[in-house]
Amino acid sequence: QVQLQESGPGLVRPSQTLSLTCTVSGGSITTGAYFWSWIRQPPGKGLEWIGIIAYSGSTYYSPSLKTRTSISRDTSKNQFTLQLSSVTPEDTAVYYCARHDPKRPGLDYWGRGTQVTVSS
């Protein structure tokens, strides 16, 4: 059973960089041709896709967030990390990590999500 767990600070100051880590257990992030995603949901709004890192290490970002987003990984810890720079209160959201199996539609495994608030 694949499990994902987000971790990181719950409060970030405006203009700083938000950094979250997703720890994966029950499967390797470098095998199986899977893609590992970051998604967020601002209060009162729908889900927003942020970006993805493939099993190969390739990354793809949402065009609207591309200039501020970086996704990387630590294969020794089976973790992947989101960094979002120059945050504003509009970046306040619940942030999720999830897995995409290209053989199936959608995202098949999700973390529980972590609340991040941007405020001074």
Sine and cosine of phi, psi and omega as CSV:
sin_phi,cos_phi,sin_psi,cos_psi,sin_omega,cos_omega
0.00,0.00,0.85,-0.53,0.02,-1.00
-0.98,0.20,0.71,-0.71,0.07,-1.00
-0.76,-0.65,0.61,-0.80,0.02,-1.00
-0.81,-0.58,0.64,-0.77,-0.02,-1.00
-0.66,-0.75,0.86,-0.50,0.04,-1.00
-0.99,0.11,0.52,-0.85,0.09,-1.00
-0.50,-0.86,0.48,-0.88,0.00,-1.00
0.45,-0.89,0.09,-1.00,-0.03,-1.00
-0.92,0.39,0.59,-0.81,0.01,-1.00
-1.00,0.04,-0.23,0.97,-0.02,-1.00
-0.74,-0.67,0.78,-0.63,0.03,-1.00
-0.77,-0.64,0.64,-0.77,0.01,-1.00
-0.99,0.16,0.53,-0.85,0.07,-1.00
-0.83,0.56,0.59,-0.80,-0.01,-1.00
0.98,0.19,-0.16,0.99,0.03,-1.00
-1.00,0.08,0.00,-1.00,0.00,-1.00
-0.97,-0.24,0.80,-0.60,0.08,-1.00
-0.99,0.13,0.76,-0.65,0.01,-1.00
-0.74,-0.68,0.85,-0.53,0.01,-1.00
-0.79,-0.61,0.55,-0.83,0.03,-1.00
-0.87,-0.49,0.64,-0.77,0.09,-1.00
-0.91,-0.41,0.87,-0.49,0.04,-1.00
-0.99,-0.16,0.81,-0.59,-0.07,-1.00
-0.96,-0.30,0.72,-0.69,0.10,-0.99
-0.78,-0.62,0.42,-0.91,0.00,-1.00
1.00,0.08,0.08,1.00,0.02,-1.00
-0.01,-1.00,0.48,-0.88,-0.03,-1.00
-1.00,0.02,0.60,-0.80,0.03,-1.00
-0.98,0.18,-0.08,1.00,-0.03,-1.00
-0.96,-0.29,0.01,1.00,-0.03,-1.00
-0.79,-0.61,0.21,-0.98,0.11,-0.99
0.99,0.11,0.04,1.00,0.03,-1.00
0.86,0.51,0.53,0.85,0.03,-1.00
-1.00,-0.02,0.30,-0.95,0.05,-1.00
-0.86,-0.51,0.65,-0.76,-0.12,-0.99
-0.90,-0.43,0.84,-0.54,-0.23,-0.97
-0.92,-0.40,0.39,-0.92,0.25,-0.97
-0.88,-0.48,0.72,-0.70,0.00,-1.00
-0.69,-0.73,0.45,-0.89,0.06,-1.00
-0.66,-0.75,0.35,-0.94,0.05,-1.00
-0.69,-0.72,0.97,-0.24,0.07,-1.00
-0.92,0.40,0.38,-0.92,-0.01,-1.00
-0.86,0.51,0.78,-0.62,0.05,-1.00
0.97,0.24,0.14,0.99,-0.04,-1.00
-0.82,-0.57,0.08,-1.00,0.00,-1.00
-1.00,0.10,0.00,-1.00,0.01,-1.00
-0.95,0.32,0.61,-0.79,0.03,-1.00
-0.80,-0.60,0.82,-0.57,0.03,-1.00
-0.98,0.21,0.75,-0.66,-0.05,-1.00
-0.98,-0.18,-0.75,0.66,-0.04,-1.00
0.08,-1.00,0.00,-1.00,-0.14,-0.99
-0.51,-0.86,0.52,-0.85,0.17,-0.99
-0.82,-0.57,0.77,-0.63,-0.05,-1.00
-0.99,0.13,0.22,-0.98,0.07,-1.00
-0.84,0.54,-0.45,0.89,0.00,-1.00
-0.99,0.16,-0.26,0.97,-0.07,-1.00
0.98,-0.19,-0.14,0.99,0.05,-1.00
-0.92,0.39,0.54,-0.84,-0.03,-1.00
-0.83,-0.56,0.48,-0.88,0.03,-1.00
-0.62,-0.79,0.69,-0.72,-0.09,-1.00
-0.82,-0.57,0.43,-0.90,0.13,-0.99
-0.88,0.47,0.73,-0.68,0.00,-1.00
-0.84,0.55,-0.55,0.84,-0.06,-1.00
-0.96,0.27,-0.30,0.95,-0.04,-1.00
-0.87,-0.49,0.00,1.00,-0.18,-0.98
-0.83,0.56,-0.65,0.76,-0.09,-1.00
-0.94,0.33,-0.26,0.96,-0.05,-1.00
-0.91,-0.41,-0.02,1.00,-0.18,-0.98
-0.94,-0.35,0.63,-0.78,0.15,-0.99
-0.61,-0.79,0.77,-0.63,0.07,-1.00
-0.87,-0.49,0.77,-0.64,-0.01,-1.00
-0.71,-0.71,0.01,-1.00,-0.02,-1.00
-0.56,-0.83,0.41,-0.91,0.13,-0.99
-0.85,-0.52,0.99,-0.16,-0.09,-1.00
-0.93,0.37,-0.43,0.90,0.01,-1.00
-0.93,0.36,-0.42,0.91,0.01,-1.00
-0.96,-0.29,-0.02,1.00,-0.05,-1.00
0.82,0.57,0.75,0.66,-0.03,-1.00
-0.79,-0.62,0.46,-0.89,0.20,-0.98
-0.73,-0.69,0.49,-0.87,-0.22,-0.98
-0.80,-0.60,0.61,-0.79,0.09,-1.00
-0.95,-0.32,0.73,-0.68,0.19,-0.98
-0.82,-0.57,0.80,-0.60,0.02,-1.00
-0.82,-0.57,0.90,-0.43,-0.12,-0.99
-1.00,-0.04,0.26,-0.97,0.09,-1.00
0.77,0.64,0.77,0.63,-0.09,-1.00
-0.94,0.33,0.45,-0.89,0.10,-1.00
-0.78,-0.63,0.16,-0.99,0.05,-1.00
-0.83,0.56,-0.39,0.92,0.04,-1.00
-0.93,0.37,-0.23,0.97,0.07,-1.00
-1.00,0.05,-0.01,1.00,0.09,-1.00
-0.89,0.45,0.80,-0.60,-0.08,-1.00
-0.12,-0.99,0.18,-0.98,0.27,-0.96
-1.00,0.01,0.82,-0.58,-0.04,-1.00
-0.97,-0.25,0.75,-0.67,-0.01,-1.00
-0.86,-0.51,0.55,-0.84,0.27,-0.96
-0.94,-0.35,0.46,-0.89,-0.10,-1.00
-0.39,-0.92,0.27,-0.96,0.02,-1.00
-0.93,-0.38,0.64,-0.77,0.10,-0.99
-0.90,-0.43,0.83,-0.55,0.13,-0.99
-0.99,-0.13,0.92,-0.40,-0.07,-1.00
-0.89,0.45,-0.23,0.97,0.05,-1.00
-0.99,0.15,-0.13,0.99,-0.04,-1.00
-0.72,-0.69,0.43,-0.90,0.07,-1.00
-0.97,0.25,0.49,-0.87,0.13,-0.99
0.97,0.24,-0.29,-0.96,-0.02,-1.00
-0.93,-0.37,0.80,-0.60,-0.16,-0.99
-0.99,-0.11,-0.41,0.91,0.07,-1.00
-0.75,-0.66,0.70,-0.71,-0.05,-1.00
-0.79,-0.61,0.50,-0.87,0.25,-0.97
-0.98,0.20,0.11,-0.99,-0.01,-1.00
-0.97,0.23,-0.31,0.95,-0.04,-1.00
1.00,-0.08,0.49,-0.87,0.04,-1.00
-0.69,-0.72,0.72,-0.69,-0.01,-1.00
-0.98,0.20,0.77,-0.64,0.12,-0.99
-0.84,-0.55,0.83,-0.56,0.03,-1.00
-0.92,-0.38,0.75,-0.66,0.07,-1.00
-0.97,-0.24,0.92,-0.40,-0.07,-1.00
-0.33,-0.94,0.52,-0.85,0.07,-1.00
-1.00,0.00,0.00,0.00,0.00,0.00
